[in-house]
């Protein structure tokens, strides 16, 4: 497996929508490569011509022409799929970052009162913080409509 590297500035400057639009304008896939002598041709499965790669030197370059043709055929379907997966991953990352921010804000609010408040004041402030964290957890699990309330048994300060 190839080493994973961070995206370059050029990678980050690419616009997924624009790249995907170019992919969608190309002939529908799947594409396939075929080998004939010193040339490699890429065709749509139905036979429509896409590209030909020529090998200038039979012993060395033909393999590269085959690799280029194979890449071209693969990229027709792979590139749009990877763009869509990356967009979905970025959306999920943004959602999780927003949830983490809510958790952090709740933690910061609790820490702000933890050292100065009395036990009763902390418990009074702790309940809405727990409810806020429960709401975040429901959202993380994807069951935001379900009730996540519990009995007081086992909760801090419940006397159990």
C-alpha positions, 0 to 999 in steps of 0.5 A, a space after each residue: 500500500 502506498 504511503 499516506 501523505 497530507 494533501 498539498 496546497 494544490 490538492 487543497 485548492 482543487 474544487 471537488 464540484 468542478 472535478 466531478 463536473 469534468 468526470 460527469 461530462 466524459 463518456 459513461 463508464 466503465 472504460 477498458 483498455 485493450 492491447 494491440 502491438 505497440 499501442 494501447 487503446 482505451 474504449 468505453 465498454 460499448 466500443 466508443 473510442 477514448 484514447 490510444 497510448 503508443 509505445 515508442 520503444 517496444 521493450 521499455 515503453 510499452 509497459 508504461 503505455 499499458 499502465 497509462 491506459 489502465 490508469 485512464 480506464 480506472 480513473 473514469 469510475 474511481 475519481 468520481 467515487 473518491 470525490 464523493 467519498 471525500 466530500 462525505 468524509 469532510 461533511 462527517 468530520 465537520 459534524 463531529 468537530 461541531 459536536 466535540 466543540 459542544 462537549 468542550 464548551 460543556 466541560 469548560 463551563 463545568 470546570 469554571 464552577 467546579 472549584 468555587 461552587 458548593 456541592 449543591 450549586 455544582 449539582 444544580 449546574 451539573 444536571 443541565 450539563 449532563 442533559 447537554 452531553 446526553 443530547 450530543 451523544 444521541 446526535 453522535 449515535 444518530 438517534 437524536 429522536 430517542 429519549 436518553 434519560 435514565 433514572 437518577 440511580 447511579 448518577 453523581 450526587 444521586 445518593 446511590 
